[in-house]
């Protein structure tokens, strides 16, 4: 029997409500000098509609036209943009090196970039802010600091970026993997994806596995001068990228990692993530959960996959707890039977329904 043929996918198939539209406008916006960071942006939907600022994940991911399909094109003016160092923004790690792409690349810079893009695109009133994974982190930080500019927050796959959250995804049982590869010595995503975890861990020498993120970061920080060294760095970046890309789906496409296996994407994605993670996302401890009182006039809508292994459901629970304690309970809290990816069927349906049901600005 061909069991592979019997595998179902959790990814979106026919769940989309709205067709893929064409971009109304595209462009680059210079937001910094030395280095000259330029953000690539695209606009979809109704040029006179309610503005939606879409914040992609990572840090280090990128936008794609399909991300505009969550929104009614007759109602919304949708802004997609690639954050510093990402996608088609310039410079990038892959094309220009980490010295340029990671310079002036912090959460504070990204928050300022959102305001710069607002101004450049003539958005003067409130806007909806829509973000998933790292995009949910950035959306929350932005809204806490700029509540007067936000009509509503629509968040998917909540990521709070605590050390325990990162250890769950990247450390797991790595320290004991050499002698007990399938022992459940620590909590972690490896429990659900053991073979994929093996490929991720074995890039690092056994004696360095007590700090997997640190070992990977050391490889990314090296400046290889030989083909062998460059290949080693690329191997590490792809392994890092494919690990996250694979476990983002409840039912992964094992034979096709997609963009996560592509060299240019992986080099930028992995190194930007490692850069932010090594610096605690450039946030103060508990900055988000301590700051949600600022959202008293901002409706917060949350969608989280029950089987999310990149950002386990407990992170959404922490956020809801903080919102309730601040007297600002979420307007919506939906737990889908899905994993982490925004492109899983139930999550697509939930996010689209929320956007369709929002009060008009």
C-alpha positions, 0 to 999 in steps of 0.5 A: 500500500502506498501510505504516502498517497494516503497522507492528508495535508493540513495546508490550505487547499480550497479554504480561501474566500478571496482570489489572488489579486494583483498588486496595485503598487510596489516600491522601496522606501529608504528608512536608514543610512549607513547602511542604506536600508530600503524596505520593499512594499506592495499594496493590494485591494482597495486603494481607498479602503481601510488600511491593514499593515501586514507584519510577517514572521521570522524574524527574517521571513518575508511577504508573498502575494498570497498573504493578501488573500486573508482580506476582502479586496473591496474593503481593505487596503493591504500593505505587505512589506519585507522587514529590514534584511528580508525578502526583497528589502535591501541589503540582505545577508545573502547578497550583501553580508551580515555586517550590512544586513544586521546593522541597525536591525533591531525591534526599535528600528522595525517599529520606527519603520512601520511609522515611516511606511505609514507616513510614506503611504499617506496613512494618517488615521488608524489602521488594522495591524495583522501579524503572525508568529514574530509578526505577532510580537512586532504587532504587539510591541508596535501597538503598545507603543502606538495605540492611537494608530491602531484600530485593531490587532489581529494576531496569529501564532503568538510568540512572546520570545521568552528563553523557555520558548526558544529552548522548547524549539531549539534546545530540547534533548540536544545535550543528551542526544548523542547517547539517548537520541529518543529519550524525553529528557526535556520538553521540546518540539523534537518529541513530535518531529524526531527525524527532522530533529536529528537532521537539525542537531547533527549539524552541531558537534556533540560537545557543543550541543549543550547550547545549540543556538549558541553553536549555530550562532558561532557558525553564522558569525564566522567569516569563512574564507574557503569554499569548505567554510562557506559550505559549512555555513550554508549547511547550517543556515539551511538546517536551521531554516528547514527545521522551522519550516518543517515543524510549522505544519502539523502535517509537514511536506517531508520531501519539499521544504519549499523556500526554507531549503533555498540558499538565499532565503535560508542564509538571511532567515537563519542569521536574522533569527539568530541575531534577534534571539541572541539579543532577547528580541531587543526587548526588556523582560516581559515587556509585552505582557507587562505593557498590554494595559496600553491596549485598553482601546485596541481590540485584540483578536487571537488565532492559535493552532492547538498543535503549534510546535513552533510557538506552543499554545501556552504562549497564547495562554500567557498573553490572554492571561496578561490581557485579562489581568489588565482589564482588556480581555481579547475580543476574539480567541480562537484555537484551531485544530492546526499547527503554526503556519498561517497557511493551514486550512482552519487558520485561514478560515478563522483569520478571514472570518475575523477580518470580515467581521471587524467593525469598520474604522 
